[in-house]
């Protein structure tokens, strides 16, 4: 039986993650409050950030930036797209 969470992003009760997907306190908050659907949305947003800002996720500054954006995405009112980002039509 899958676990459910009250998803902070979607605002509804939804299927929760199977396991923590990120280490530390932020990872536990995500596990406790984010649904699988919302996590997939974050992964798409994170990929866009990595590509647009040409980040290398193994670099400490890039990881710190992505962690801050994840915090904003789920718990701080949203993570912004880069100013010159143009979505594909």
C-alpha positions in Angstrom: 0.0 0.0 0.0 1.4 3.4 -1.0 1.7 6.2 1.5 -0.1 9.5 1.0 0.9 13.0 1.9 -0.8 16.4 1.9 1.3 17.8 -1.0 2.5 21.3 -0.3 2.8 22.0 -4.1 -0.5 20.6 -5.2 -2.5 21.3 -2.1 -4.2 17.9 -2.1 -3.8 14.5 -0.6 -1.7 12.5 -3.1 0.7 9.5 -3.4 3.9 10.2 -1.5 7.4 9.4 -2.4 8.6 5.8 -1.8 11.8 7.0 0.0 13.7 10.2 0.7 15.1 11.5 -2.6 17.5 14.1 -1.1 19.7 14.0 2.0 19.4 16.0 5.2 16.6 18.1 6.7 15.4 19.4 3.3 15.2 15.8 2.0 13.1 14.8 5.0 10.7 17.8 4.6 10.3 16.9 0.9 9.7 13.2 1.8 7.1 14.2 4.4 5.3 16.9 2.3 5.8 16.3 -1.4 3.9 14.0 -3.7 5.4 11.9 -6.5 3.7 14.2 -9.1 5.2 17.3 -7.5 8.6 15.7 -7.3 8.4 15.0 -11.1 7.6 18.6 -11.6 10.6 19.6 -9.6 12.9 17.3 -11.6 11.7 19.0 -14.8 12.2 22.4 -13.4 15.6 21.4 -12.0 16.7 20.1 -15.5 15.6 23.4 -17.0 17.7 25.3 -14.4 20.7 23.1 -15.0 20.5 23.6 -18.8 19.7 27.3 -18.8 22.4 28.2 -16.3 24.8 25.6 -17.6 25.3 24.2 -14.1 27.5 21.3 -13.2 25.6 19.6 -10.4 28.8 18.1 -8.8 30.1 21.6 -8.1 29.4 22.8 -4.6 28.1 26.3 -5.8 25.7 24.6 -8.3 24.4 22.2 -5.7 23.9 25.0 -3.2 22.0 27.0 -5.8 19.8 24.0 -6.8 19.1 23.2 -3.1 18.0 26.9 -2.6 15.8 26.6 -5.7 14.2 23.4 -4.4 13.5 25.0 -1.1 11.8 27.9 -2.9 10.0 25.6 -5.4 8.3 23.6 -2.6 8.2 25.8 0.5 8.9 29.4 -0.5 6.4 30.5 -3.1 8.1 29.0 -6.2 11.3 29.0 -8.1 11.6 31.4 -11.0 12.6 30.5 -14.5 15.7 32.3 -15.8 14.8 35.8 -17.2 15.6 34.9 -20.8 14.1 31.4 -20.7 11.8 30.7 -23.7 9.8 27.5 -23.5 9.6 25.3 -26.6 6.4 25.7 -28.5 
